[in-house]
Each structure stands twice: as structure tokens, then as C-alpha cells.
Amino acid sequence: MADVHSKETRSYIMSKIHSKDTKPEILVRKYLFSRGLRYRKNDKRYPGCPDIVLSKHRTAVFINSCFWHKHIGCRHFVLPKSNIEFWDNKLETNRLRDERNIQQLCADGWNVVVVWECELKKGVREDRLTRLYDDITVRGNYYEP
């Protein structure tokens, strides 16, 4: 099945997708900063280049898109209908790489928190951000897939 867009249009659309400073990342960073937490962003010294690294709390936070990181069981993750084999392989590779990076961080003694894009929708945002703050400061989170 051919793409519904021209090569130029598809190129333009894909150029607008960024891996850093996404709206969900900015939302989480502003919240954590307003609560007094200081962090580094996109620190390349750690596996997976976590979106937020809180060295004081030895915590790494990943803010994942439901699509690009294949959020299994999420109603916001829908596999594209065209070129299924390519997309399934690509997204599964992303998911497995995320899993390896998280396991490496945990093995190195880091707490890892994964925040999914769907958890930051308006209806559930406040609860998730509060839990994130508690996971970092109170409980010292553990990773749950």
C-alpha cells in the first residue's frame, strides 16, 4: 500500500517529531521544578539518556510516548495499518531497548520511573504528577513495567 502523502509532505511531517523537549517532558519538568526538585535533562552519561536525572535522589525519569515506545494495553497505542511488518519491528525494537536501558540503570542502583504520555492527559495528570513526586522523594520508586 502506497503512502497517502507525497515524499515531501511525509518528510515535513516526520521532521516535526522530536526526541527532546516534547510537551509532556516540559510539563513534567515544570512540575518538578515548581516542587523544588533540581535535575539534569537528557543526560547522555546514563543508559537510554533519561529525560530527567535527579542525582540527589538517584532517580532517572523517562517520559515515553505511547506510540513510539509501544505502550502495550494503552488505548492511545495503535499500530499503523500500512507497512505493518516495518512498524511492528521498529516499535518492538524501541520497547526492548527501553527495557534493556531500564534494567541497566536498576543494576547500577538507580531508581527508574516511567511516565507515559497517556498518564499526562488532563483528567489524570494531577494524580500522576503527585505520584511521580512521591516516587522520587518519599518511596524511592522501583520500576514497574
Contacts in CASP RR format, 6 or more apart in sequence:
PFRMAT RR
TARGET T0000
AUTHOR 0000-0000-0000
METHOD contacts of the structure
MODEL  1
MADVHSKETRSYIMSKIHSKDTKPEILVRKYLFSRGLRYRKNDKRYPGCP
DIVLSKHRTAVFINSCFWHKHIGCRHFVLPKSNIEFWDNKLETNRLRDER
NIQQLCADGWNVVVVWECELKKGVREDRLTRLYDDITVRGNYYEP
1 82 0 8 1.000
1 83 0 8 1.000
3 10 0 8 1.000
3 82 0 8 1.000
5 13 0 8 1.000
20 41 0 8 1.000
20 42 0 8 1.000
20 51 0 8 1.000
22 63 0 8 1.000
22 65 0 8 1.000
24 63 0 8 1.000
24 65 0 8 1.000
24 115 0 8 1.000
24 117 0 8 1.000
24 120 0 8 1.000
25 41 0 8 1.000
25 51 0 8 1.000
25 52 0 8 1.000
25 63 0 8 1.000
27 120 0 8 1.000
27 125 0 8 1.000
28 51 0 8 1.000
28 52 0 8 1.000
28 61 0 8 1.000
28 63 0 8 1.000
28 115 0 8 1.000
28 120 0 8 1.000
28 129 0 8 1.000
28 132 0 8 1.000
29 39 0 8 1.000
29 41 0 8 1.000
29 52 0 8 1.000
31 129 0 8 1.000
31 132 0 8 1.000
31 133 0 8 1.000
32 39 0 8 1.000
32 52 0 8 1.000
32 54 0 8 1.000
32 132 0 8 1.000
32 133 0 8 1.000
32 136 0 8 1.000
33 39 0 8 1.000
35 133 0 8 1.000
37 54 0 8 1.000
37 57 0 8 1.000
37 133 0 8 1.000
37 136 0 8 1.000
37 137 0 8 1.000
38 54 0 8 1.000
38 56 0 8 1.000
39 52 0 8 1.000
39 53 0 8 1.000
39 54 0 8 1.000
39 55 0 8 1.000
39 61 0 8 1.000
40 52 0 8 1.000
40 53 0 8 1.000
40 55 0 8 1.000
41 51 0 8 1.000
41 52 0 8 1.000
41 53 0 8 1.000
42 49 0 8 1.000
42 50 0 8 1.000
42 51 0 8 1.000
43 49 0 8 1.000
43 50 0 8 1.000
43 53 0 8 1.000
46 53 0 8 1.000
46 60 0 8 1.000
46 105 0 8 1.000
46 110 0 8 1.000
47 100 0 8 1.000
47 101 0 8 1.000
47 104 0 8 1.000
47 105 0 8 1.000
47 108 0 8 1.000
48 62 0 8 1.000
48 97 0 8 1.000
48 98 0 8 1.000
48 101 0 8 1.000
50 60 0 8 1.000
50 61 0 8 1.000
50 62 0 8 1.000
50 105 0 8 1.000
50 112 0 8 1.000
51 61 0 8 1.000
51 62 0 8 1.000
51 63 0 8 1.000
52 60 0 8 1.000
52 61 0 8 1.000
52 63 0 8 1.000
53 59 0 8 1.000
53 60 0 8 1.000
53 61 0 8 1.000
54 60 0 8 1.000
54 61 0 8 1.000
54 136 0 8 1.000
57 111 0 8 1.000
57 136 0 8 1.000
57 137 0 8 1.000
57 140 0 8 1.000
58 109 0 8 1.000
58 110 0 8 1.000
58 111 0 8 1.000
59 110 0 8 1.000
59 111 0 8 1.000
59 112 0 8 1.000
59 113 0 8 1.000
59 135 0 8 1.000
59 136 0 8 1.000
59 140 0 8 1.000
59 141 0 8 1.000
60 105 0 8 1.000
60 110 0 8 1.000
60 111 0 8 1.000
60 112 0 8 1.000
60 113 0 8 1.000
61 112 0 8 1.000
61 113 0 8 1.000
61 114 0 8 1.000
61 115 0 8 1.000
61 132 0 8 1.000
61 136 0 8 1.000
62 98 0 8 1.000
62 102 0 8 1.000
62 112 0 8 1.000
62 113 0 8 1.000
62 114 0 8 1.000
62 115 0 8 1.000
63 115 0 8 1.000
63 117 0 8 1.000
63 120 0 8 1.000
64 71 0 8 1.000
64 98 0 8 1.000
64 114 0 8 1.000
64 115 0 8 1.000
64 116 0 8 1.000
64 117 0 8 1.000
65 117 0 8 1.000
66 74 0 8 1.000
66 76 0 8 1.000
66 77 0 8 1.000
66 116 0 8 1.000
66 117 0 8 1.000
66 118 0 8 1.000
67 76 0 8 1.000
67 77 0 8 1.000
67 78 0 8 1.000
67 91 0 8 1.000
68 91 0 8 1.000
68 94 0 8 1.000
69 91 0 8 1.000
69 94 0 8 1.000
69 95 0 8 1.000
69 98 0 8 1.000
69 116 0 8 1.000
70 77 0 8 1.000
70 91 0 8 1.000
70 92 0 8 1.000
70 94 0 8 1.000
70 95 0 8 1.000
71 77 0 8 1.000
71 116 0 8 1.000
71 117 0 8 1.000
71 118 0 8 1.000
72 95 0 8 1.000
74 116 0 8 1.000
74 118 0 8 1.000
75 118 0 8 1.000
76 117 0 8 1.000
76 118 0 8 1.000
79 87 0 8 1.000
79 88 0 8 1.000
79 91 0 8 1.000
80 87 0 8 1.000
99 145 0 8 1.000
102 112 0 8 1.000
102 114 0 8 1.000
102 143 0 8 1.000
105 112 0 8 1.000
106 112 0 8 1.000
106 143 0 8 1.000
111 135 0 8 1.000
111 136 0 8 1.000
111 140 0 8 1.000
111 141 0 8 1.000
111 142 0 8 1.000
111 143 0 8 1.000
112 141 0 8 1.000
112 142 0 8 1.000
112 143 0 8 1.000
113 132 0 8 1.000
113 135 0 8 1.000
113 136 0 8 1.000
113 141 0 8 1.000
113 143 0 8 1.000
114 143 0 8 1.000
114 145 0 8 1.000
115 128 0 8 1.000
115 132 0 8 1.000
119 125 0 8 1.000
119 128 0 8 1.000
120 128 0 8 1.000
120 129 0 8 1.000
135 141 0 8 1.000
END
